[in-house]
Structures are given as structure tokens and as C-alpha cells.
Amino acid sequence: MACSRIMSAPVCLIGDDENGHLRVRKEAKDILDGISEPVVVVSVVGLYRTGKSYLMNRLAGQQSGFALGSTIESKTKGIWMWCVSHPSKKGHTLVLLDTEGLGDVAKGDEKHDTWIFCLAVLLSSTLVYNSLGVIDNTALEKLHYITELTENIRVKAEVDQHEDESEDFMQVFPSFVWAVRDFTLELKRGDQVITSDEYLEGALKLKPGSSPQTVQYNLPRSCLRKFFAVRKCFVFPRPASTQNMRRMEELTEKELESEFLEQANTFCCYIYENTEPKTVTGGRTITGTALGNLAEVYIEAIRSGKIPCLENAVVSLAKIQNVRAVDEALQFYMTEMFSMAQLPTRPEELSDIHTDAEKKAIEVFITMSFNDNDQIYQQELMGKIYSEYQEMCQQNHEASRIQCEEVLREVFDELEKSVSNGSYLKPGGYQQYRDSLRHLTSDYRERTHSQIMSEEVLSTYLRAKEAAGNMILQADQSLNAMEQQKEVQRLKNEILEQRQRGLEEQNRLQERVFEDMQRSHDEHVKQIFSQMEREQERIRRDNERVLEAKLKESEALLQQGFQQEAAQMKSEIDRLKSDMNKQETSQPSTISKVLDGIGTAATLFLPGFVPKLAGFGLSLVSKLF
């Protein structure tokens, strides 16, 4: 969907209810529910009145949208959302989240700010921290929310008390961008020109020692280094004069300082190109629908006094998403079938429509489904599609039967009248009856040759006429007893032959249905493997990102003289490498498990499919078992 068409301005995603508790707003949730594309989520956090909203408007490609304000009062309350089509990632939606300014003394609720910060971390792919001036100890102390993340967020439901969770946080946390506004210093260290990234990393250097002051100094720096594998820094000069700053929304690009404008464009390009789609544990990419559900899961945990747990959130989200994925995929399949299939139709046409509709339906399911590791929900979808296709086949048979019976009544009407009024009860009448029957049968076949129930309906009719034929035969005095006996046998043989034609006709239909089911099975497996490959690739990239960050951190610790911490980091690196190797070696067994699951589903559903159609032809059943 093109979100820019439905969101001309931001809406509140998370705000306070009448009791002052956080809640997800319905308007925003409804918008997210309509986004089936993967979402790239960028959140901005920072102290109030630091110009956060202006950056988000730039990312949205707009001059205005998120409220800027021109006074000391904080304009943004809660978390506001703006969904736009991603400018460089086709098939993705860019979701911008502008958060309430932190540290507003008028609120008097420090915990509220903490939850806003935590939600921004939990929901985003990239977290932009906006501050004024320079990155110094004061600036880092104001970022104390970073140090509280481990107290307010859990990655795993059960954690060993002595286990270091930094690796878990690093794998699931967003990339971190520090935007320093109104920066007036030269980017130099001594006489050496440095980059803004080097400026940030220099500010994050740890001090040796174990005094309370040193521990306090190192804490926010250590958390940033441990939790965020990707860190980036942009420094922005003042955009305009103090007087013009009060009307930022009205300023044209020509009225902005060229250096600021250049840096703002560089910032936007970096965000567009480097921010990944939002994922959760296991490399699962989420859609707008899932993002809305995820926000509700986290808010529910906060409202109930629990600590938001990513592992539990994934479990809750999986159930919500998978139930909906089955329903929407099935509804899509049925809509496609009913809109495309005009019954009665030829079996090959119905088969092609089914194949195309099911493929698209599985794509809908794969896009929406979440963490269906044992393919429980996909198997459920498979069974429901089988059932719907079976019903459609039966409807097609019945529609064909009705049309064939209508044609049969028209074709054989004169014959029926002649039988009823006794026209054939005379010498030579049987031969006349036989000639009429043969001629009319040929006429019927000519008119119903494209109908799938043609031979079956004719077979039923001829069996019903057996008694009438025998009566006419016995009344024909022109035939002797031997000739009559011979004709009786011939009539029986013709009826048996016609019945065999009907069975063969239905067996061909049955074989096509079975082939359709086999193709369905193959399509389900193909789609699962494609999804698994995407997720494995994302997990691999996330692991490599964490590994690279830890290698850099280990090197930095050694250079700064933290030998013990570097040794500990080395053991973490070795464990991560080992886990990555285990994941690679376990992939074949995972694939085998998937095949077993889908194969079991097929054996459960396919036999159930056959007996319902077995009345049309039983000879195929033996081939299936």
C-alpha cells in the first residue's frame, strides 16, 4: 500500500488514557493493520525542545507534519507516528516515530519518560538520539535511560542470574544514531581532523579504575557500547538565526544555513539506505500489522506492571499474527476462486485457478505469519484450502451435472414421450427404439462433450432405461426368443460399458485433484523454504553485526588497558562463533522437520479428500494408499 496516500499527517500511536496509563490509539492501530509490507521503523528520542520533530519531518520528505513549536513547552505528547512509502526500499513502508520530549519538569513523572524511551527502543529499527551542544559527560548523564534498559526490558523469559545479557540485547536492539544539534566546535582531536563517528567513539571511552565516580562515569558509555552494535554520529550546525528558528516550519531551504542543509540531507540518506526492516527475535521481519500488535503487547505488559519481555512478546505476537494470517489467506483464496471460477468449468481451468489462488494465498500467509516454527498454522491453512477446493470441485461437479441433466431432458424428450404413449410396443418397435436411443445419445454427447459430468449423467440415464428397453424388447413379436436373449445381453453390455466410461471420466478428475494436492504440497514447502532462507540470512547478518561490534570493542578495550574486560569479551566472541556454527549445522535437521510436518499434514488431508469424491470413481483410491 502507498502509505503517503492515507497519511497526510502524523497521528498519535501511543498516548495516555483517562487514567494516565499508556495505551495504543485505535486510529494509528487501524492504519498499521492495513500495512502488509515490511516496515522500516525510525524513532527519535531526546530531551524536550531539542528539535527532534524537525528531523522526522525531513525524513518524511515534508517541511511540516510533526509539531515543532517555538516555545519552551514540549509539543509532542506520547509517541506520534507517520507512515510514508519508503523512498529507496521498494515494497517497504517507512514508519517514523516522534517521541515525547524527555526530562520535561512539568510532567513530574520520570517513569513515564523511561517507558517512552524503552518503547522507542523496542519498536524501532534505528533509534535517533537528539541532543544539543556537545557530547560530554553532562550529555551522557542525561542519557541515563540507556543505563535503565536492563531493568525495564527482558530479552529472554528466563535468565540466569549470572548470565551477561549484553549479547542478547545487541542482537535485537536497533542501530543507534546520535544527532548533535547546534554543534559549534571543530571536529579535531589535537591537530588531527576526526570524523563525527570518531568524535562519538572518543566520547564513549572508558576510564580505568573501580571508584564509585569511575563506575558512574563508565556506566552510560559501557551500556551504549554493549547494547548497540551499530553506532553513528551526525553533528549539525545551527540551522538559522534565533529569530528564524521560531518559524522553522515556514522556512524554505534557501533560508536555511547551507552547511546545516547539507548535513540534514546526508543524515536522511544514511537513514534511508542503512536502516533495516524491523525484526524481532529469530530474524523475523515484521509488517505494519505486526508492529501494531507488538505495540499493544508491550503496552499491555507495562499496564499490568510487568517488564516487557521480547521472548514473551514474540509468543503473544505469533498467536495473534498466525490466527489472522490463516483467516486472511483463506479469505483471499476463496475470494480469488469465487471471482475467477465460473461454474461449471473445465477441470484444467479450475485447477489453474486453484493453483494461482493458492500460491497467492500462501504468500499472504507467509507475509503475515510469525514464528510458525512447527508449521502448525500453515498446516491448518493447508487443510482449510484443501477443504475449500474440495467443496469447489463438488460444486463444479454438481453444476455440470445440472447442465447435463437439462440437456439430457431436452435431447431425450421425444424418446420419453414415445415410450410413455407406447409407440414402440409393436413389431419392429425395439429396433426403432434402439436407433432413436443411439442417435439421441450421439446428439447428447455432441452437446455436452465439454462437461465433466457428461458420461456420468448419461450412465445414470441408461441404467434407468434398462427396464423400459427390456419391456419394448419383449413386446416386439418380430424377434424370436434367441434374438431377444441376445439383445438383452447386448443391452446389459452397453450399460456396463457406459458405466465404465463414467468411472473413467471421474477417475481422470480424481487424478487431477490429486495432482493439484501434490502441487499444493510442493508450493507450501517452497514458500516455507524461501521464508526460512530469508530469516536465516537475516540471523546471519545480525550475528555478523554483533560479532564485528564485539571484535571492535575487544580491540578498543585492549588499547585502553582493560585486559580483564578484553579477555571476557574474547570468551563472548568465541561463544558467539560457536553458536553461529551450531545454527549452520542444525539447518538440515530443521529442513527435515519442516518436510515431515508438511508431509504429515498432506497425509492427513489428502485421504479425507478422496472418499468424498469416491462416489464418482473408486479405482483411484488404491493408488493413493
C-alpha positions in Angstrom: 0.0 0.0 0.0 1.2 3.5 -0.6 1.0 5.0 2.9 1.6 8.5 1.7 -1.8 8.4 0.2 -3.5 7.5 3.5 -1.4 9.6 6.0 -1.2 13.2 5.1 -0.1 14.0 8.6 1.1 12.1 11.7 -1.3 10.6 14.3 -0.7 9.6 17.9 0.3 6.0 18.2 0.8 5.8 22.0 -0.8 8.2 24.4 -2.3 8.4 27.8 -5.9 7.2 28.6 -8.2 9.0 31.1 -6.4 7.4 34.0 -2.9 8.5 32.8 -1.9 5.0 31.6 -0.3 4.4 28.3 -2.4 2.9 25.5 -2.3 2.3 21.7 -4.6 4.7 19.9 -7.2 3.0 17.6 -6.7 5.3 14.7 -3.0 4.5 14.5 -3.6 0.8 15.1 -6.1 0.7 12.2 -3.6 2.3 9.9 -0.9 -0.2 10.8 -3.4 -3.0 10.4 -3.7 -2.0 6.8 0.1 -2.2 6.1 1.0 -5.7 4.9 4.5 -4.6 3.8 7.7 -4.9 5.9 8.2 -1.8 7.9 11.4 0.2 8.5 10.9 2.0 11.8 12.9 5.1 12.8 12.3 6.6 16.3 13.7 9.8 17.6 14.2 10.4 21.3 15.8 13.2 23.3 15.3 16.0 25.8 12.3 18.2 25.1 12.8 21.3 22.9 15.9 20.0 21.1 14.4 19.9 17.6 13.6 16.2 17.3 10.5 16.7 15.3 12.2 18.7 12.5 14.5 15.8 11.7 11.5 13.5 11.4 9.7 15.9 9.1 12.8 15.9 6.9 12.8 12.1 6.8 9.1 12.2 5.8 10.1 14.5 2.9 7.9 17.3 4.3 8.5 20.7 5.7 5.9 20.3 8.4 4.0 17.5 10.0 5.3 16.6 13.4 4.6 19.6 15.7 7.8 21.7 16.2 6.6 24.5 18.5 8.5 27.7 19.2 8.3 28.0 23.0 9.8 26.1 25.9 6.7 24.0 26.1 7.0 20.4 24.9 4.7 19.9 21.9 4.8 16.1 21.3 3.0 14.0 23.9 3.4 10.2 23.9 4.6 8.7 20.6 3.4 10.0 17.3 3.5 8.0 14.0 3.8 8.9 10.4 3.8 6.2 7.7 5.2 7.0 4.3 6.3 4.9 1.3 10.0 4.2 1.7 11.9 6.4 -0.7 14.5 3.8 -1.6 13.3 0.4 -0.5 10.5 -0.7 -2.8 7.7 -2.7 -1.2 8.6 -1.3 2.3 6.9 1.3 4.4 8.9 3.9 6.4 7.3 4.3 9.9 8.6 7.4 11.7 8.0 7.7 15.4 8.4 11.0 17.1 8.5 10.6 20.9 7.6 12.9 23.7 10.5 15.1 24.9 12.3 13.6 27.8 13.0 15.5 31.0 10.1 17.9 31.0 9.9 19.0 34.6 6.2 19.9 34.1 5.3 16.2 33.9 6.9 15.2 37.2 6.8 11.5 36.1 10.3 10.1 35.5 8.9 6.6 35.0 6.7 7.8 32.1 9.8 9.1 30.3 11.6 5.8 30.9 8.7 3.8 29.3 8.6 6.2 26.3 12.3 5.6 25.8 12.0 1.8 26.2 9.1 1.6 23.8 11.1 3.6 21.2 13.9 1.1 21.6 11.6 -1.9 21.4 9.7 -0.7 18.3 12.4 0.8 16.1 15.0 -0.4 13.6 17.0 2.7 14.1 17.0 4.9 17.3 18.0 8.5 16.8 19.0 10.3 20.0 18.8 14.1 19.6 20.8 16.4 21.8 22.1 20.0 21.9 25.7 21.3 22.1 28.4 18.7 22.5 28.8 15.0 23.6 30.3 15.4 27.0 29.8 13.8 30.4 26.7 16.0 31.1 25.2 14.9 27.8 25.8 11.3 28.6 24.4 11.6 32.1 21.2 13.0 30.6 21.1 9.7 28.6 20.6 7.8 31.8 17.7 6.0 30.2 20.2 3.8 28.5 21.5 2.5 31.8 18.0 1.5 32.9 17.2 -0.6 29.8 18.2 -3.9 31.5 15.9 -3.1 34.4 12.9 -2.4 32.2 13.4 -4.8 29.3 14.0 -8.5 29.1 15.1 -10.4 26.0 14.5 -13.9 27.5 11.7 -15.1 29.7 14.1 -16.9 31.9 17.6 -15.6 32.5 20.5 -17.0 34.5 21.2 -14.5 37.3 24.9 -14.6 36.3 24.4 -14.5 32.6 25.6 -11.5 30.6 22.6 -10.3 28.5 24.5 -7.7 26.5 24.8 -10.0 23.5 21.1 -10.7 23.6 20.3 -7.0 23.7 22.8 -6.2 21.0 21.2 -8.8 18.6 17.7 -7.3 19.0 18.3 -3.6 19.7 18.1 -1.1 16.9 21.1 0.7 15.4 21.9 3.9 17.3 22.3 7.4 15.7 23.4 10.3 17.9 22.3 13.6 16.3 24.1 16.5 17.9 22.3 19.8 17.2 23.7 23.4 17.2 27.3 22.0 17.2 29.8 24.8 17.0 33.2 23.1 17.7 35.7 21.9 15.2 36.0 18.2 14.7 39.6 17.9 15.8 41.5 15.9 18.4 44.6 17.8 18.9 45.7 18.9 15.5 44.1 15.9 13.8 40.8 16.2 12.0 38.4 13.5 13.0 35.0 12.3 11.8 31.8 12.7 13.7 31.8 8.9 14.3 35.3 9.1 15.8 34.1 12.0 17.9 31.3 9.8 19.3 33.6 6.8 20.0 36.1 9.1 21.7 33.4 10.3 24.0 32.5 6.7 24.8 36.0 5.8 26.0 36.0 4.2 29.4 38.1 5.3 32.4 40.2 2.7 34.2 39.5 2.2 37.9 36.8 1.0 40.2 35.9 4.0 42.3 32.2 4.9 42.5 32.8 8.0 40.5 34.6 6.0 37.8 31.9 3.4 37.7 29.2 6.1 37.4 31.2 7.7 34.6 31.6 4.5 32.7 28.1 3.2 33.1 26.3 5.1 30.3 29.3 4.7 28.0 29.5 0.9 28.7 25.8 0.5 28.0 26.0 2.2 24.7 28.9 0.1 23.7 27.4 -3.1 24.9 23.8 -2.7 23.7 24.1 -1.1 20.3 26.2 -2.9 17.7 25.9 -0.1 15.1 26.6 3.4 16.3 26.6 6.5 14.1 27.0 10.3 14.8 25.9 13.4 12.9 26.8 16.9 14.0 24.5 19.7 12.8 25.4 23.4 12.9 22.7 25.8 13.9 20.1 25.8 11.0 19.2 29.5 11.1 19.2 32.7 13.2 17.5 32.7 16.6 14.6 34.7 15.2 14.1 32.4 12.2 14.4 29.3 14.5 11.0 30.3 15.9 9.4 29.7 12.5 11.3 26.6 11.3 8.2 25.2 9.6 7.8 28.2 7.4 11.5 28.4 6.3 12.4 27.4 2.8 15.6 25.6 2.1 17.1 28.8 0.7 16.6 30.4 4.2 18.5 27.5 6.0 22.2 27.5 6.5 23.8 25.6 3.6 26.0 23.6 5.9 23.0 22.5 8.1 21.0 21.6 5.0 23.9 19.5 3.6 24.2 17.6 6.9 20.5 17.1 7.1 20.4 15.6 3.6 23.4 13.4 4.5 21.6 12.3 7.6 18.4 11.4 5.7 20.3 9.5 3.0 22.1 7.4 5.7 18.8 6.6 7.4 17.1 5.6 4.1 20.0 3.4 2.9 21.2 1.8 6.2 18.1 1.3 8.3 16.9 -2.3 8.1 13.3 -3.5 8.2 12.2 -4.1 11.8 12.8 -7.6 13.1 12.3 -9.5 16.3 14.0 -12.5 17.8 14.8 -15.1 15.2 15.3 -12.7 12.3 11.6 -12.4 11.8 10.8 -9.3 9.7 7.5 -7.7 10.7 4.8 -5.9 8.8 2.8 -2.8 9.8 0.1 -5.2 11.1 2.6 -7.0 13.4 4.1 -3.7 14.5 0.7 -2.5 15.8 0.1 -5.8 17.6 3.6 -5.7 19.0 3.0 -2.2 20.4 -0.2 -3.5 22.1 1.6 -6.5 23.6 4.3 -4.2 25.1 1.8 -1.7 26.4 -0.3 -4.5 28.0 2.8 -5.7 29.8 3.6 -2.2 31.1 0.0 -1.5 32.2 -0.1 -4.8 34.1 3.1 -3.9 36.0 5.3 -6.4 34.2 8.6 -5.9 32.5 8.3 -6.1 28.7 9.9 -9.3 27.5 10.9 -9.8 23.9 10.6 -13.6 24.0 7.2 -13.5 25.6 6.1 -10.7 23.1 7.1 -12.9 20.2 5.0 -15.8 21.6 2.0 -13.5 22.1 2.5 -11.8 18.7 2.9 -15.2 17.0 -0.6 -16.3 18.1 -2.2 -13.0 17.2 -0.5 -12.9 13.8 -0.8 -16.5 12.8 -4.6 -16.8 13.6 -5.1 -13.7 11.5 -2.7 -14.9 8.8 -4.7 -18.1 8.3 -8.0 -16.2 8.2 -6.9 -13.6 5.7 -5.0 -16.1 3.5 -8.1 -18.3 3.4 -10.4 -15.4 2.7 -8.0 -14.3 -0.1 -8.1 -17.8 -1.6 -11.9 -18.0 -1.5 -12.3 -14.5 -3.0 -9.9 -15.4 -5.8 -11.7 -18.7 -6.5 -15.2 -17.3 -6.5 -14.3 -14.3 -8.6 -12.3 -16.3 -11.2 -14.2 -19.6 -11.5 -17.4 -19.5 -13.4 -19.0 -22.9 -12.7 -19.3 -25.2 -14.4 -15.8 -25.1 -15.9 -13.3 -27.5 -17.3 -11.2 -29.3 -14.7 -7.9 -27.9 -16.1 -9.2 -24.4 -15.9 -10.4 -24.8 -12.3 -7.1 -26.4 -11.5 -5.1 -23.5 -12.9 -7.3 -21.0 -11.0 -6.8 -23.0 -7.8 -3.0 -23.2 -8.3 -2.7 -19.5 -8.8 -5.1 -18.6 -6.0 -3.4 -20.9 -3.5 0.1 -19.6 -4.4 -1.0 -16.1 -3.7 -2.8 -17.1 -0.6 0.3 -18.8 0.8 2.2 -15.6 0.0 -0.4 -13.7 2.0 0.1 -16.2 4.9 3.9 -16.1 4.8 3.9 -12.3 4.8 1.6 -12.1 7.8 2.6 -15.3 9.7 5.0 -15.1 12.5 7.2 -17.6 14.3 5.2 -20.6 13.0 8.2 -22.8 13.7 6.3 -26.1 13.7 4.2 -25.1 10.7 1.1 -25.7 12.8 -0.8 -22.7 11.4 0.4 -23.4 7.8 -0.8 -26.9 8.1 -4.1 -25.6 9.3 -4.2 -23.3 6.3 -3.3 -26.2 4.0 -6.2 -28.3 5.4 -8.7 -25.4 5.0 -7.6 -24.7 1.4 -7.9 -28.4 0.6 -11.4 -28.4 2.1 -12.4 -25.3 0.2 -11.0 -26.7 -3.1 -12.8 -29.9 -2.5 -16.1 -28.1 -2.0 -15.4 -26.1 -5.1 -14.8 -29.3 -7.1 -18.0 -30.7 -5.8 -19.9 -27.6 -6.7 -18.3 -27.8 -10.2 -19.5 -31.4 -10.5 -23.0 -30.5 -9.3 -23.2 -27.5 -11.7 -22.0 -29.7 -14.6 -24.5 -32.4 -13.6 -27.4 -30.0 -13.6 -26.5 -28.7 -17.0 -26.0 -32.2 -18.4 -29.4 -33.2 -17.0 -31.0 -30.2 -18.6 -29.5 -31.1 -22.0 -30.4 -34.7 -21.5 -34.1 -33.8 -20.8 -34.2 -31.7 -23.9 -32.5 -34.3 -26.1 -34.4 -37.4 -24.9 -37.8 -35.6 -24.5 -39.3 -37.2 -27.7 -38.0 -40.6 -26.8 -39.6 -40.3 -23.3 -42.9 -39.3 -24.9 -42.8 -42.2 -27.4 -42.0 -44.7 -24.6 -44.9 -43.3 -22.5 -47.5 -43.5 -25.2 -46.5 -47.0 -26.2 -45.2 -46.0 -29.7 -42.5 -48.7 -29.6 -44.8 -51.5 -28.4 -45.2 -53.0 -31.9 -43.4 -55.4 -34.2 -40.0 -53.8 -35.2 -40.5 -51.3 -32.3 -37.4 -52.4 -30.5 -35.1 -51.7 -33.4 -36.8 -48.3 -33.8 -36.2 -47.6 -30.1 -32.6 -48.7 -30.4 -31.9 -46.5 -33.4 -33.5 -43.5 -31.7 -31.5 -44.1 -28.5 -28.3 -44.4 -30.4 -29.0 -41.2 -32.4 -30.0 -39.2 -29.4 -27.1 -40.5 -27.3 -24.8 -39.2 -30.1 -26.6 -35.9 -30.1 -26.3 -35.6 -26.3 -22.6 -36.3 -26.3 -22.1 -33.7 -29.0 -23.8 -31.0 -26.9 -22.1 -32.0 -23.6 -18.6 -33.0 -24.7 -17.0 -30.3 -22.7 -18.9 -31.1 -19.5 -17.2 -33.1 -16.8 -20.3 -35.0 -15.8 -21.5 -35.9 -19.3 -20.8 -39.6 -19.2 -21.8 -40.0 -15.6 -25.2 -38.4 -16.2 -25.7 -40.5 -19.4 -24.7 -43.6 -17.5 -27.3 -43.0 -14.8 -30.0 -42.3 -17.5 -29.2 -45.5 -19.5 -29.3 -47.6 -16.4 -32.7 -46.2 -15.6 -33.9 -47.0 -19.1 -32.9 -50.7 -18.9 -36.3 -51.8 -17.7 -38.1 -49.9 -20.5 -35.8 -51.3 -23.1 -36.5 -54.9 -21.9 -40.2 -54.2 -21.9 -40.1 -53.0 -25.5 -37.9 -55.9 -26.5 -40.3 -58.5 -25.0 -43.2 -56.8 -26.8 -41.5 -57.0 -30.2 -43.0 -60.1 -31.8 -40.8 -59.8 -34.8 -37.9 -61.2 -32.8 -37.6 -64.8 -31.8 -36.5 -65.9 -28.3 -32.8 -66.4 -29.2 -32.7 -62.9 -30.8 -34.4 -61.4 -27.7 -31.9 -63.1 -25.4 -29.0 -61.8 -27.5 -30.4 -58.2 -27.4 -30.9 -58.5 -23.6 -27.2 -59.3 -23.2 -26.2 -56.6 -25.6 -28.2 -54.1 -23.6 -26.5 -55.1 -20.4 -23.1 -54.9 -22.0 -23.8 -51.4 -23.4 -24.9 -50.2 -19.9 -21.8 -51.7 -18.3 -19.6 -50.0 -21.0 -21.3 -46.7 -20.4 -20.8 -47.1 -16.6 -17.1 -47.7 -17.2 -16.9 -44.5 -19.3 -18.4 -42.6 -16.4 -15.9 -44.2 -13.9 -13.0 -43.4 -16.2 -14.2 -39.8 -16.6 -14.4 -39.4 -12.8 -11.1 -41.1 -12.2 -9.4 -38.6 -14.6 -11.0 -35.9 -12.5 -9.8 -37.6 -9.3 -6.3 -37.9 -10.7 -6.2 -34.2 -11.5 -7.4 -33.3 -8.0 -4.6 -35.5 -6.5 -2.1 -33.8 -8.8 -3.4 -30.4 -7.6 -2.9 -31.5 -4.0 0.7 -32.6 -4.7 1.4 -29.2 -6.3 -0.2 -27.6 -3.3 2.2 -29.5 -1.0 5.2 -28.5 -3.1 4.1 -24.9 -3.1 3.8 -24.8 0.7 7.2 -26.3 1.1 8.7 -23.9 -1.5 7.3 -20.9 0.3 8.4 -22.1 3.7 12.0 -22.7 2.4 12.0 -19.2 0.9 10.9 -17.7 4.2 13.5 -19.8 6.1 16.3 -18.7 3.8 15.3 -15.0 4.3 15.2 -15.4 8.1 18.5 -17.4 8.2 20.2 -14.7 6.1 18.9 -12.0 8.5 20.1 -14.0 11.5 23.5 -14.5 9.9 23.7 -10.8 9.2 22.6 -9.9 12.7 25.2 -12.3 14.2 27.9 -10.9 12.0 27.0 -7.4 13.0 27.2 -8.3 16.7 30.5 -10.2 16.1 32.0 -7.3 14.3 30.9 -4.9 17.1 32.4 -7.2 19.8 35.7 -7.6 17.9 36.0 -3.8 17.7 35.1 -3.5 21.4 37.7 -6.1 22.3 40.3 -4.2 20.4 39.3 -0.9 22.0 39.4 -2.4 25.5 42.9 -3.8 24.9 44.1 -0.4 23.6 42.6 1.3 26.7 44.3 -1.1 29.1 41.2 -3.1 30.1 42.9 -6.5 30.0 40.4 -8.4 32.1 37.4 -6.9 30.2 39.0 -7.7 26.9 39.5 -11.3 28.0 35.9 -11.6 29.0 34.9 -10.1 25.6 37.1 -12.7 23.9 35.2 -15.6 25.5 31.9 -14.0 24.4 33.3 -13.8 20.9 34.3 -17.4 21.0 30.8 -18.4 22.3 29.1 -16.4 19.6 31.2 -18.0 16.9 30.3 -21.4 18.3 26.6 -20.6 18.3 26.8 -19.4 14.7 28.4 -22.7 13.7 25.7 -24.7 15.5 23.0 -22.7 13.7 24.5 -23.6 10.4 24.9 -27.3 11.2 21.3 -27.5 12.6 19.7 -26.2 9.4 19.4 -29.6 7.6 17.6 -31.1 10.6 15.3 -28.1 10.6 14.5 -28.5 6.9 13.8 -32.2 7.6 11.5 -31.3 10.4 9.6 -28.9 8.1 9.2 -31.6 5.4 8.0 -34.1 8.0 5.4 -31.6 9.3 4.0 -30.6 5.9 4.2 -34.2 4.7 2.2 -35.3 7.8 -0.4 -32.6 7.0 -0.7 -33.8 3.5 -1.3 -37.4 4.6 -4.0 -36.2 7.0 -5.8 -34.1 4.5 -5.5 -36.0 1.2 -7.1 -39.3 2.3 -10.0 -37.2 3.6 -10.3 -35.6 0.2 -10.6 -38.8 -1.7 -13.6 -40.6 -0.1 -15.8 -37.6 -0.5 -15.4 -37.8 -4.3 -15.2 -41.6 -4.3 -18.8 -42.0 -5.4 -17.6 -40.8 -8.8 -14.9 -43.4 -9.1 -13.2 -45.8 -6.7 -10.5 -47.2 -8.8 -8.1 -44.4 -8.0 -8.3 -44.9 -4.2 -6.0 -47.9 -4.4 -3.3 -45.7 -6.0 -3.2 -43.4 -3.0 -2.5 -45.9 -0.3 
